[in-house]
Amino acid sequence: LAMLGLLVELGEHAYNAELVRDTDAGKLTVYILDGHAENFVRLALPSIDLVAYAGGERRTLVLRAVANSITGETVGNTSQYEAQADWLKSVGAFNGEIGVVEIRGTKFGPAAFALKK
């Protein structure tokens, strides 16, 4: 599996978003974590928007809430969001920003990131 992860700080050490890219599947997953990146933080959001600047183009991804029967997470109460796009299979490193994310009543973002190849 070709998977790379990156922690993106949300707020001043308040929370983190972990971006995990699976190039084989062309999938990008975002996990919302606490300030120490030790515990998952569940959100009610149906989706998280992300803008990527890849291959000379501005691309928008809508990461949808994912239910997970193992953790008991459901859409509307989950820490996992994902999107699939064919360009994620072929593009190298790219940068962008995670849109505004509301966590426990406070809005964070947008938050810039640079994902390596």
C-alpha positions as YAML, in Angstrom:
chain: A
units: angstrom
residues:
- id: 1
  name: LEU
  ca: [0.00, 0.00, 0.00]
- id: 2
  name: ALA
  ca: [1.24, 3.43, -0.91]
- id: 3
  name: MET
  ca: [-0.11, 5.49, 1.96]
- id: 4
  name: LEU
  ca: [1.28, 8.74, 3.32]
- id: 5
  name: GLY
  ca: [0.01, 10.68, 6.32]
- id: 6
  name: LEU
  ca: [0.34, 14.31, 7.37]
- id: 7
  name: LEU
  ca: [-0.81, 16.09, 10.53]
- id: 8
  name: VAL
  ca: [-2.34, 19.54, 10.03]
- id: 9
  name: GLU
  ca: [-2.87, 21.69, 13.10]
- id: 10
  name: LEU
  ca: [-6.36, 23.15, 13.60]
- id: 11
  name: GLY
  ca: [-6.22, 26.13, 15.94]
- id: 12
  name: GLU
  ca: [-3.44, 26.70, 18.47]
- id: 13
  name: HIS
  ca: [-2.75, 23.07, 19.46]
- id: 14
  name: ALA
  ca: [-6.50, 22.56, 19.82]
- id: 15
  name: TYR
  ca: [-7.06, 19.78, 17.27]
- id: 16
  name: ASN
  ca: [-5.35, 18.06, 14.36]
- id: 17
  name: ALA
  ca: [-6.50, 16.79, 11.01]
- id: 18
  name: GLU
  ca: [-4.55, 13.79, 9.77]
- id: 19
  name: LEU
  ca: [-4.52, 13.50, 5.98]
- id: 20
  name: VAL
  ca: [-3.90, 9.99, 4.70]
- id: 21
  name: ARG
  ca: [-3.52, 9.50, 0.98]
- id: 22
  name: ASP
  ca: [-3.89, 6.09, -0.65]
- id: 23
  name: THR
  ca: [-2.43, 6.59, -4.13]
- id: 24
  name: ASP
  ca: [-3.36, 3.07, -5.29]
- id: 25
  name: ALA
  ca: [-7.06, 3.70, -4.60]
- id: 26
  name: GLY
  ca: [-6.99, 7.41, -5.43]
- id: 27
  name: LYS
  ca: [-8.41, 8.15, -2.00]
- id: 28
  name: LEU
  ca: [-7.79, 10.88, 0.56]
- id: 29
  name: THR
  ca: [-8.96, 10.34, 4.13]
- id: 30
  name: VAL
  ca: [-9.02, 12.95, 6.88]
- id: 31
  name: TYR
  ca: [-9.18, 11.91, 10.53]
- id: 32
  name: ILE
  ca: [-10.00, 14.56, 13.16]
- id: 33
  name: LEU
  ca: [-7.82, 14.14, 16.25]
- id: 34
  name: ASP
  ca: [-7.31, 15.91, 19.57]
- id: 35
  name: GLY
  ca: [-4.50, 18.41, 20.16]
- id: 36
  name: HIS
  ca: [-1.96, 15.68, 20.93]
- id: 37
  name: ALA
  ca: [-3.09, 13.51, 17.97]
- id: 38
  name: GLU
  ca: [-3.81, 10.66, 20.39]
- id: 39
  name: ASN
  ca: [-7.61, 10.41, 20.34]
- id: 40
  name: PHE
  ca: [-10.21, 10.61, 17.59]
- id: 41
  name: VAL
  ca: [-12.69, 13.49, 17.84]
- id: 42
  name: ARG
  ca: [-16.13, 12.79, 16.42]
- id: 43
  name: LEU
  ca: [-17.97, 15.49, 14.51]
- id: 44
  name: ALA
  ca: [-21.55, 15.99, 13.38]
- id: 45
  name: LEU
  ca: [-20.43, 17.48, 10.04]
- id: 46
  name: PRO
  ca: [-21.70, 15.67, 6.92]
- id: 47
  name: SER
  ca: [-18.58, 16.66, 4.96]
- id: 48
  name: ILE
  ca: [-15.31, 18.62, 4.98]
- id: 49
  name: ASP
  ca: [-14.23, 20.69, 1.99]
- id: 50
  name: LEU
  ca: [-10.63, 20.66, 0.83]
- id: 51
  name: VAL
  ca: [-8.93, 22.64, -1.94]
- id: 52
  name: ALA
  ca: [-5.82, 21.18, -3.54]
- id: 53
  name: TYR
  ca: [-3.36, 22.81, -5.91]
- id: 54
  name: ALA
  ca: [-2.03, 19.86, -7.90]
- id: 55
  name: GLY
  ca: [-0.56, 19.53, -11.35]
- id: 56
  name: GLY
  ca: [-1.01, 23.25, -11.99]
- id: 57
  name: GLU
  ca: [-4.73, 23.07, -11.26]
- id: 58
  name: ARG
  ca: [-7.01, 24.09, -8.41]
- id: 59
  name: ARG
  ca: [-9.08, 21.06, -7.44]
- id: 60
  name: THR
  ca: [-11.87, 20.80, -4.89]
- id: 61
  name: LEU
  ca: [-12.56, 17.66, -2.89]
- id: 62
  name: VAL
  ca: [-15.60, 17.09, -0.72]
- id: 63
  name: LEU
  ca: [-14.67, 14.57, 1.94]
- id: 64
  name: ARG
  ca: [-17.80, 12.80, 3.13]
- id: 65
  name: ALA
  ca: [-18.43, 11.47, 6.62]
- id: 66
  name: VAL
  ca: [-17.67, 7.76, 6.95]
- id: 67
  name: ALA
  ca: [-19.42, 5.29, 9.22]
- id: 68
  name: ASN
  ca: [-17.22, 2.67, 10.87]
- id: 69
  name: SER
  ca: [-18.89, -0.37, 12.42]
- id: 70
  name: ILE
  ca: [-15.70, -1.29, 14.30]
- id: 71
  name: THR
  ca: [-15.56, 2.01, 16.23]
- id: 72
  name: GLY
  ca: [-19.31, 2.55, 16.30]
- id: 73
  name: GLU
  ca: [-18.96, 5.79, 14.36]
- id: 74
  name: THR
  ca: [-21.87, 6.87, 12.19]
- id: 75
  name: VAL
  ca: [-22.46, 9.61, 9.65]
- id: 76
  name: GLY
  ca: [-23.25, 12.55, 11.92]
- id: 77
  name: ASN
  ca: [-20.94, 11.22, 14.66]
- id: 78
  name: THR
  ca: [-17.57, 10.36, 13.11]
- id: 79
  name: SER
  ca: [-13.92, 11.39, 13.03]
- id: 80
  name: GLN
  ca: [-13.33, 9.99, 9.51]
- id: 81
  name: TYR
  ca: [-13.97, 11.74, 6.20]
- id: 82
  name: GLU
  ca: [-12.92, 10.62, 2.74]
- id: 83
  name: ALA
  ca: [-13.02, 11.41, -0.95]
- id: 84
  name: GLN
  ca: [-11.99, 9.51, -4.07]
- id: 85
  name: ALA
  ca: [-10.54, 11.16, -7.19]
- id: 86
  name: ASP
  ca: [-8.55, 9.62, -10.03]
- id: 87
  name: TRP
  ca: [-6.02, 12.46, -10.01]
- id: 88
  name: LEU
  ca: [-4.93, 11.37, -6.51]
- id: 89
  name: LYS
  ca: [-3.49, 8.21, -8.14]
- id: 90
  name: SER
  ca: [-1.12, 10.06, -10.46]
- id: 91
  name: VAL
  ca: [-0.26, 13.49, -9.06]
- id: 92
  name: GLY
  ca: [2.88, 13.83, -6.95]
- id: 93
  name: ALA
  ca: [3.23, 16.21, -4.03]
- id: 94
  name: PHE
  ca: [0.56, 18.88, -3.70]
- id: 95
  name: ASN
  ca: [-0.51, 21.63, -1.35]
- id: 96
  name: GLY
  ca: [-3.83, 23.12, -0.42]
- id: 97
  name: GLU
  ca: [-6.07, 23.90, 2.49]
- id: 98
  name: ILE
  ca: [-8.71, 22.21, 4.58]
- id: 99
  name: GLY
  ca: [-11.85, 24.32, 4.72]
- id: 100
  name: VAL
  ca: [-13.50, 25.59, 7.88]
- id: 101
  name: VAL
  ca: [-14.26, 22.75, 10.31]
- id: 102
  name: GLU
  ca: [-16.57, 23.19, 13.30]
- id: 103
  name: ILE
  ca: [-15.43, 21.18, 16.31]
- id: 104
  name: ARG
  ca: [-17.43, 21.26, 19.53]
- id: 105
  name: GLY
  ca: [-18.97, 24.64, 18.71]
- id: 106
  name: THR
  ca: [-15.77, 26.38, 17.57]
- id: 107
  name: LYS
  ca: [-14.80, 26.97, 13.93]
- id: 108
  name: PHE
  ca: [-11.24, 26.26, 12.82]
- id: 109
  name: GLY
  ca: [-9.57, 26.90, 9.47]
- id: 110
  name: PRO
  ca: [-8.99, 27.17, 6.73]
- id: 111
  name: ALA
  ca: [-5.75, 25.30, 7.43]
- id: 112
  name: ALA
  ca: [-2.95, 25.09, 4.85]
- id: 113
  name: PHE
  ca: [-0.99, 21.91, 4.19]
- id: 114
  name: ALA
  ca: [1.68, 20.51, 1.88]
- id: 115
  name: LEU
  ca: [1.39, 16.79, 1.19]
- id: 116
  name: LYS
  ca: [4.60, 15.17, 0.01]
- id: 117
  name: LYS
  ca: [4.77, 12.64, -2.79]
...
